[in-house]
Amino acid sequence: MENLKEETKIKAFLTRIKAEWPGVVERFEFKTGSVIYVHLKEGISSMDFLGKLSRQVERFVDFSMPIILYHIESDGMNLRSHPINWYSSIKQ
């Protein structure tokens, strides 16, 4: 039951990211319950996402389950994956 609550909070977290920055995130893809691919829009680099938004994104965290976000870049022809570990640090 607690795990279901955490998963709901994580999905809400991702929805807030996409709503806050619609020009940055194309979509999210769940690989497992804790590994999520963040598909960035064409021309947006992983470093752009991390450099400009990571501190702002942290304020949306309201869950304790650790997650790993893989940022997927696209230049229109190729995809590049950057496995950047990012996780919540809230203690219950």
Contacts in CASP RR format, 6 or more apart in sequence:
PFRMAT RR
TARGET T0000
AUTHOR 0000-0000-0000
METHOD contacts of the structure
MODEL  1
MENLKEETKIKAFLTRIKAEWPGVVERFEFKTGSVIYVHLKEGISSMDFL
GKLSRQVERFVDFSMPIILYHIESDGMNLRSHPINWYSSIKQ
3 65 0 8 1.000
6 63 0 8 1.000
6 64 0 8 1.000
6 65 0 8 1.000
7 33 0 8 1.000
7 65 0 8 1.000
9 62 0 8 1.000
9 63 0 8 1.000
10 33 0 8 1.000
10 36 0 8 1.000
10 63 0 8 1.000
10 65 0 8 1.000
10 67 0 8 1.000
12 62 0 8 1.000
13 60 0 8 1.000
13 61 0 8 1.000
13 62 0 8 1.000
13 63 0 8 1.000
14 28 0 8 1.000
14 36 0 8 1.000
16 60 0 8 1.000
17 25 0 8 1.000
17 53 0 8 1.000
17 57 0 8 1.000
17 60 0 8 1.000
18 25 0 8 1.000
18 28 0 8 1.000
20 56 0 8 1.000
20 60 0 8 1.000
21 53 0 8 1.000
23 41 0 8 1.000
23 44 0 8 1.000
24 40 0 8 1.000
24 41 0 8 1.000
24 44 0 8 1.000
24 48 0 8 1.000
24 49 0 8 1.000
24 53 0 8 1.000
25 38 0 8 1.000
25 39 0 8 1.000
25 40 0 8 1.000
25 41 0 8 1.000
26 39 0 8 1.000
26 40 0 8 1.000
26 41 0 8 1.000
26 74 0 8 1.000
27 39 0 8 1.000
28 36 0 8 1.000
28 37 0 8 1.000
28 38 0 8 1.000
28 39 0 8 1.000
29 36 0 8 1.000
29 37 0 8 1.000
29 39 0 8 1.000
30 36 0 8 1.000
30 37 0 8 1.000
31 37 0 8 1.000
31 70 0 8 1.000
33 67 0 8 1.000
34 65 0 8 1.000
34 66 0 8 1.000
34 67 0 8 1.000
34 68 0 8 1.000
35 67 0 8 1.000
35 68 0 8 1.000
35 70 0 8 1.000
36 67 0 8 1.000
36 68 0 8 1.000
36 69 0 8 1.000
36 70 0 8 1.000
37 69 0 8 1.000
37 70 0 8 1.000
37 72 0 8 1.000
37 81 0 8 1.000
38 49 0 8 1.000
38 69 0 8 1.000
38 70 0 8 1.000
38 71 0 8 1.000
38 72 0 8 1.000
39 72 0 8 1.000
39 74 0 8 1.000
40 46 0 8 1.000
40 48 0 8 1.000
40 49 0 8 1.000
40 71 0 8 1.000
40 72 0 8 1.000
40 73 0 8 1.000
40 74 0 8 1.000
41 74 0 8 1.000
42 74 0 8 1.000
42 75 0 8 1.000
42 76 0 8 1.000
43 73 0 8 1.000
43 74 0 8 1.000
43 75 0 8 1.000
44 73 0 8 1.000
45 73 0 8 1.000
46 71 0 8 1.000
46 73 0 8 1.000
46 80 0 8 1.000
46 82 0 8 1.000
46 84 0 8 1.000
49 71 0 8 1.000
50 71 0 8 1.000
50 84 0 8 1.000
54 86 0 8 1.000
61 88 0 8 1.000
61 89 0 8 1.000
61 90 0 8 1.000
62 90 0 8 1.000
63 88 0 8 1.000
63 90 0 8 1.000
64 88 0 8 1.000
64 90 0 8 1.000
64 91 0 8 1.000
64 92 0 8 1.000
65 88 0 8 1.000
66 87 0 8 1.000
66 88 0 8 1.000
67 86 0 8 1.000
67 87 0 8 1.000
67 88 0 8 1.000
68 83 0 8 1.000
68 85 0 8 1.000
68 86 0 8 1.000
68 87 0 8 1.000
69 84 0 8 1.000
69 86 0 8 1.000
70 81 0 8 1.000
70 82 0 8 1.000
70 83 0 8 1.000
70 84 0 8 1.000
71 81 0 8 1.000
71 82 0 8 1.000
71 84 0 8 1.000
72 79 0 8 1.000
72 80 0 8 1.000
72 81 0 8 1.000
72 82 0 8 1.000
73 79 0 8 1.000
73 80 0 8 1.000
73 81 0 8 1.000
73 82 0 8 1.000
74 80 0 8 1.000
END
